[in-house]
Amino acid sequence: MGNTTNDVGSNVTAVTVVELAGLNTLGISMARIDFAPWGINPSHTHPRATEILTVIEGSVITIANAVFGSNPGIAGDILAKAFQVDIKVVQQIQSKF
């Protein structure tokens, strides 16, 4: 397990062709993410790429990207109503994506 004693409680270990020769020239990258209890995977993007997660033990919740960073986007007034917040709060969160 990777060292998860940091501010976010997670550790990302990239897998390269050195560890997995089959990745060579396929345009695929892989990573292992270890989480401490209540650890998080900070919000991030993958331009021109897709992220697929497989959970071996525990659970992973990826709501922020799906809700606030979706394309096409979800209307701000609908999100404000769903989360019972002012639309300005929704717009502020959406701007981070």
C-alpha positions as semicolon CSV with decimal commas, in nm:
position;residue;x (nm);y (nm);z (nm)
1;M;0,000;0,000;0,000
2;G;0,120;0,351;-0,079
3;N;0,187;0,612;0,188
4;T;-0,147;0,781;0,258
5;T;-0,030;1,002;0,547
6;N;-0,087;1,332;0,366
7;D;-0,353;1,605;0,354
8;V;-0,588;1,412;0,125
9;G;-0,535;1,062;0,264
10;S;-0,451;0,901;-0,068
11;N;-0,152;0,797;-0,274
12;V;-0,133;0,757;-0,652
13;T;0,121;0,516;-0,799
14;A;0,153;0,540;-1,177
15;V;0,195;0,219;-1,374
16;T;0,426;0,255;-1,674
17;V;0,562;0,024;-1,943
18;V;0,846;-0,061;-1,705
19;E;0,598;-0,235;-1,473
20;L;0,351;-0,351;-1,741
21;A;0,508;-0,391;-2,083
22;G;0,165;-0,441;-2,245
23;L;0,092;-0,069;-2,210
24;N;0,356;0,017;-2,471
25;T;0,214;0,206;-2,773
26;L;-0,150;0,147;-2,672
27;G;-0,215;0,502;-2,558
28;I;-0,329;0,367;-2,221
29;S;-0,205;0,470;-1,880
30;M;-0,285;0,311;-1,548
31;A;-0,250;0,402;-1,184
32;R;-0,313;0,247;-0,846
33;I;-0,474;0,469;-0,585
34;D;-0,454;0,377;-0,218
35;F;-0,688;0,549;0,025
36;A;-0,671;0,585;0,400
37;P;-1,010;0,566;0,572
38;W;-1,202;0,878;0,462
39;G;-0,925;0,964;0,214
40;I;-1,020;1,144;-0,106
41;N;-0,912;1,166;-0,467
42;P;-0,894;1,544;-0,519
43;S;-1,091;1,693;-0,807
44;H;-0,895;1,679;-1,130
45;T;-0,946;1,648;-1,505
46;H;-0,824;1,422;-1,781
47;P;-0,837;1,620;-2,107
48;R;-0,908;1,390;-2,402
49;A;-0,920;1,087;-2,172
50;T;-1,153;0,875;-1,965
51;E;-1,106;0,750;-1,611
52;I;-1,226;0,406;-1,508
53;L;-1,214;0,301;-1,144
54;T;-1,220;-0,050;-1,003
55;V;-1,272;-0,073;-0,629
56;I;-1,113;-0,377;-0,467
57;E;-1,222;-0,302;-0,111
58;G;-1,447;-0,026;0,022
59;S;-1,635;0,221;-0,196
60;V;-1,547;0,522;-0,426
61;I;-1,790;0,812;-0,482
62;T;-1,723;1,037;-0,786
63;I;-2,016;1,275;-0,764
64;A;-1,845;1,612;-0,810
65;N;-1,719;1,545;-1,163
66;A;-2,044;1,384;-1,275
67;V;-2,265;1,658;-1,133
68;F;-2,070;1,983;-1,156
69;G;-1,832;1,900;-1,441
70;S;-2,062;1,713;-1,678
71;N;-2,064;1,784;-2,051
72;P;-2,322;1,889;-2,151
73;G;-2,362;2,068;-1,821
74;I;-2,657;2,039;-1,585
75;A;-2,849;2,366;-1,556
76;G;-2,739;2,568;-1,255
77;D;-3,094;2,641;-1,138
78;I;-3,169;2,269;-1,125
79;L;-2,853;2,198;-0,923
80;A;-2,931;2,488;-0,689
81;K;-3,276;2,346;-0,626
82;A;-3,146;1,990;-0,582
83;F;-2,879;2,093;-0,330
84;Q;-3,093;2,368;-0,174
85;V;-2,827;2,636;-0,222
86;D;-2,813;2,971;-0,399
87;I;-2,736;2,948;-0,771
88;K;-2,422;3,157;-0,709
89;V;-2,283;2,870;-0,500
90;V;-2,347;2,628;-0,787
91;Q;-2,184;2,864;-1,037
92;Q;-1,880;2,898;-0,815
93;I;-1,841;2,520;-0,792
94;Q;-1,900;2,470;-1,165
95;S;-1,630;2,727;-1,244
96;K;-1,372;2,497;-1,088
97;F;-1,443;2,235;-1,354
